[in-house]
């Protein structure tokens, strides 16, 4: 038997003086109400109620237990109401993990308006390029860029993230402009260590079916570090447009037109734990991100 329900039946029986009255109040049969009280007494190993065909009264143990129930049940009701309210009203701390560069450039600037719209939500933004365990880390949401691995997490696609192969005008003047992906092996290619499509090989084609060996004198686990090196003429980088876009627009980097298209990175997704009814704070953040990315057409 459910212990809390049994406690409620006992309280109503004790205060109303009848198991039948308690049953009516709880919307159950008198026989079921009796089972709940019997279950409590069996669990506790004491008699809580003296019952006759005409009268119901509390034992000494029953009096003590009634006092305890009257203290405990309101706390349970308050806790349940607080949790239930979070399903319909956006409140509390929202922990969101996002990639470092993308979070700095595109997510952090969105937070002031979100917090203005939802003043009872406190956002904890975790900026990291490491693939953290969402559930084990206690994160409510995570943004991931790339192809998603199979997992129990729920996902919503927010947009595309096209890749670009770029170098500075100074580098290209010194080393020449590659026209084919095979020529990249003759250049200083700066790679991102957290990507499976980079390292000793760079992958091209929508599905990464064309691979070319590359090498370079800088590897980093952060796209901004590679961007800075490329802008200063150190080598060629193969990064998402959200990393290189502004530098390209300023003329600091040139997008290389090669004989094979960049690999399809897989898009931008928001991930969240598998819950058919996620808290309101999670729902409003997901909707806000989708709305913001659609309006801005993030690439």
TORLUMMAR-733838 format. One record per residue (C-alpha): x, y, z; residue in three letters. Coordinates in steps of 0.2 Angstrom, whole numbers, padded with zeros to 4 digits, always signed. Layout:
N
XYZALA;...
This chain:
299
+0000+0000+0000UNK;+0006+0018-0003UNK;+0012+0024+0013UNK;+0007+0042+0011UNK;-0011+0038+0005UNK;-0012+0026+0021UNK;-0007+0041+0032UNK;-0020+0052+0024UNK;-0033+0039+0027UNK;-0028+0037+0045UNK;-0029+0056+0048UNK;-0046+0057+0040UNK;-0052+0042+0050UNK;-0045+0049+0066UNK;-0051+0067+0064UNK;-0068+0062+0057UNK;-0071+0047+0069UNK;-0075+0035+0055UNK;-0067+0024+0042UNK;-0082+0026+0031UNK;-0080+0045+0032UNK;-0062+0043+0028UNK;-0066+0032+0013UNK;-0079+0045+0006UNK;-0066+0059+0008UNK;-0052+0049-0001UNK;-0064+0043-0015UNK;-0062+0024-0010UNK;-0072+0010-0003UNK;-0073+0007+0016UNK;-0064-0010+0013UNK;-0050-0001+0004UNK;-0049+0012+0018UNK;-0048-0002+0031UNK;-0034-0011+0021UNK;-0024+0006+0022UNK;-0025+0007+0041UNK;-0021-0011+0043UNK;-0006-0009+0032UNK;+0000+0005+0043UNK;-0003-0005+0059UNK;+0006-0020+0052UNK;+0021-0009+0046UNK;+0022+0000+0063UNK;+0019-0016+0073UNK;+0007-0006+0084UNK;-0012-0003+0086UNK;-0017+0014+0080UNK;-0036+0013+0082UNK;-0048+0005+0093UNK;-0062-0001+0082UNK;-0079-0007+0086UNK;-0095-0008+0076UNK;-0101+0009+0084UNK;-0085+0018+0089UNK;-0068+0022+0083UNK;-0055+0029+0095UNK;-0036+0032+0095UNK;-0024+0022+0105UNK;-0009+0031+0114UNK;+0002+0026+0099UNK;-0012+0032+0087UNK;-0012+0049+0096UNK;+0007+0051+0094UNK;+0006+0045+0076UNK;-0008+0057+0072UNK;+0002+0072+0078UNK;+0017+0066+0067UNK;+0006+0064+0052UNK;-0002+0082+0054UNK;+0016+0089+0054UNK;+0022+0078+0039UNK;+0008+0078+0027UNK;+0007+0097+0025UNK;+0026+0097+0021UNK;+0023+0084+0008UNK;+0008+0094+0000UNK;+0019+0109+0000UNK;+0033+0100-0009UNK;+0022+0092-0022UNK;+0014+0109-0025UNK;+0031+0117-0027UNK;+0037+0104-0040UNK;+0020+0104-0049UNK;+0021+0123-0051UNK;+0037+0122-0060UNK;+0028+0112-0073UNK;+0018+0127-0077UNK;+0028+0142-0072UNK;+0046+0145-0076UNK;+0056+0146-0060UNK;+0072+0140-0052UNK;+0090+0137-0058UNK;+0092+0132-0076UNK;+0109+0124-0079UNK;+0114+0124-0098UNK;+0130+0117-0105UNK;+0136+0124-0122UNK;+0152+0124-0133UNK;+0164+0137-0128UNK;+0166+0148-0144UNK;+0148+0145-0149UNK;+0141+0149-0132UNK;+0152+0165-0131UNK;+0147+0171-0148UNK;+0129+0166-0150UNK;+0121+0160-0133UNK;+0128+0172-0120UNK;+0121+0187-0130UNK;+0104+0180-0130UNK;+0103+0178-0111UNK;+0099+0196-0106UNK;+0082+0196-0115UNK;+0078+0178-0109UNK;+0081+0183-0091UNK;+0070+0199-0094UNK;+0056+0188-0100UNK;+0058+0175-0086UNK;+0064+0184-0071UNK;+0061+0170-0059UNK;+0074+0159-0069UNK;+0092+0159-0065UNK;+0103+0153-0079UNK;+0119+0144-0075UNK;+0129+0144-0092UNK;+0143+0131-0093UNK;+0155+0135-0107UNK;+0165+0120-0112UNK;+0170+0110-0128UNK;+0172+0094-0118UNK;+0158+0081-0121UNK;+0150+0081-0104UNK;+0137+0068-0097UNK;+0121+0079-0097UNK;+0112+0068-0084UNK;+0127+0064-0073UNK;+0132+0082-0072UNK;+0115+0088-0067UNK;+0113+0099-0083UNK;+0095+0103-0088UNK;+0100+0107-0106UNK;+0115+0105-0118UNK;+0119+0113-0135UNK;+0128+0101-0146UNK;+0135+0104-0163UNK;+0138+0090-0175UNK;+0131+0072-0178UNK;+0122+0066-0163UNK;+0126+0049-0155UNK;+0113+0037-0150UNK;+0107+0041-0133UNK;+0091+0042-0122UNK;+0091+0061-0123UNK;+0078+0071-0131UNK;+0084+0082-0145UNK;+0078+0097-0155UNK;+0087+0104-0170UNK;+0090+0122-0170UNK;+0099+0125-0186UNK;+0113+0121-0198UNK;+0132+0124-0195UNK;+0141+0124-0211UNK;+0160+0121-0212UNK;+0173+0132-0220UNK;+0191+0129-0225UNK;+0200+0146-0223UNK;+0217+0154-0222UNK;+0223+0172-0221UNK;+0228+0182-0237UNK;+0246+0183-0230UNK;+0247+0164-0229UNK;+0240+0161-0246UNK;+0252+0174-0254UNK;+0267+0165-0246UNK;+0261+0147-0248UNK;+0249+0147-0263UNK;+0230+0144-0264UNK;+0225+0125-0264UNK;+0212+0121-0277UNK;+0210+0102-0273UNK;+0208+0094-0256UNK;+0223+0083-0261UNK;+0234+0099-0260UNK;+0230+0101-0242UNK;+0243+0088-0237UNK;+0257+0101-0243UNK;+0250+0115-0232UNK;+0251+0119-0213UNK;+0234+0113-0207UNK;+0229+0118-0190UNK;+0217+0105-0182UNK;+0204+0104-0169UNK;+0208+0089-0157UNK;+0190+0086-0151UNK;+0183+0082-0168UNK;+0183+0065-0176UNK;+0184+0073-0193UNK;+0201+0081-0190UNK;+0218+0076-0184UNK;+0228+0066-0196UNK;+0215+0067-0209UNK;+0202+0080-0214UNK;+0185+0073-0221UNK;+0176+0081-0235UNK;+0160+0077-0244UNK;+0142+0077-0236UNK;+0146+0061-0227UNK;+0164+0063-0225UNK;+0168+0050-0238UNK;+0183+0059-0245UNK;+0198+0059-0233UNK;+0214+0068-0236UNK;+0230+0067-0224UNK;+0235+0083-0216UNK;+0248+0089-0204UNK;+0252+0105-0195UNK;+0262+0113-0181UNK;+0246+0118-0170UNK;+0232+0107-0163UNK;+0220+0114-0151UNK;+0204+0109-0142UNK;+0196+0126-0145UNK;+0191+0134-0161UNK;+0195+0152-0156UNK;+0213+0147-0153UNK;+0214+0140-0171UNK;+0205+0156-0178UNK;+0218+0167-0170UNK;+0232+0157-0177UNK;+0225+0157-0194UNK;+0221+0176-0194UNK;+0240+0179-0190UNK;+0245+0168-0205UNK;+0250+0152-0197UNK;+0240+0140-0208UNK;+0224+0133-0214UNK;+0209+0130-0203UNK;+0193+0119-0206UNK;+0180+0126-0194UNK;+0161+0130-0193UNK;+0156+0146-0200UNK;+0151+0153-0183UNK;+0169+0152-0179UNK;+0176+0160-0195UNK;+0162+0170-0201UNK;+0166+0187-0194UNK;+0185+0186-0199UNK;+0179+0181-0217UNK;+0168+0196-0217UNK;+0182+0208-0211UNK;+0194+0201-0225UNK;+0205+0193-0212UNK;+0202+0176-0219UNK;+0198+0169-0236UNK;+0186+0154-0239UNK;+0195+0141-0250UNK;+0185+0134-0265UNK;+0191+0116-0266UNK;+0186+0102-0278UNK;+0176+0093-0264UNK;+0163+0101-0252UNK;+0165+0103-0234UNK;+0158+0089-0223UNK;+0140+0091-0216UNK;+0144+0094-0198UNK;+0126+0088-0193UNK;+0118+0104-0187UNK;+0115+0113-0170UNK;+0104+0103-0157UNK;+0098+0106-0140UNK;+0098+0091-0129UNK;+0088+0088-0113UNK;+0084+0073-0102UNK;+0070+0061-0107UNK;+0055+0068-0099UNK;+0038+0068-0107UNK;+0034+0084-0096UNK;+0050+0093-0094UNK;+0049+0108-0081UNK;+0043+0125-0088UNK;+0060+0132-0086UNK;+0067+0119-0099UNK;+0052+0121-0111UNK;+0053+0140-0112UNK;+0072+0140-0114UNK;+0071+0127-0129UNK;+0057+0138-0137UNK;+0067+0154-0134UNK;+0083+0146-0142UNK;+0073+0140-0157UNK;+0064+0157-0159UNK;+0081+0166-0158UNK;+0091+0155-0170UNK;+0077+0155-0183UNK;+0076+0174-0182UNK;+0095+0176-0184UNK;+0097+0161-0196UNK;+0113+0156-0186UNK;+0126+0148-0197UNK;
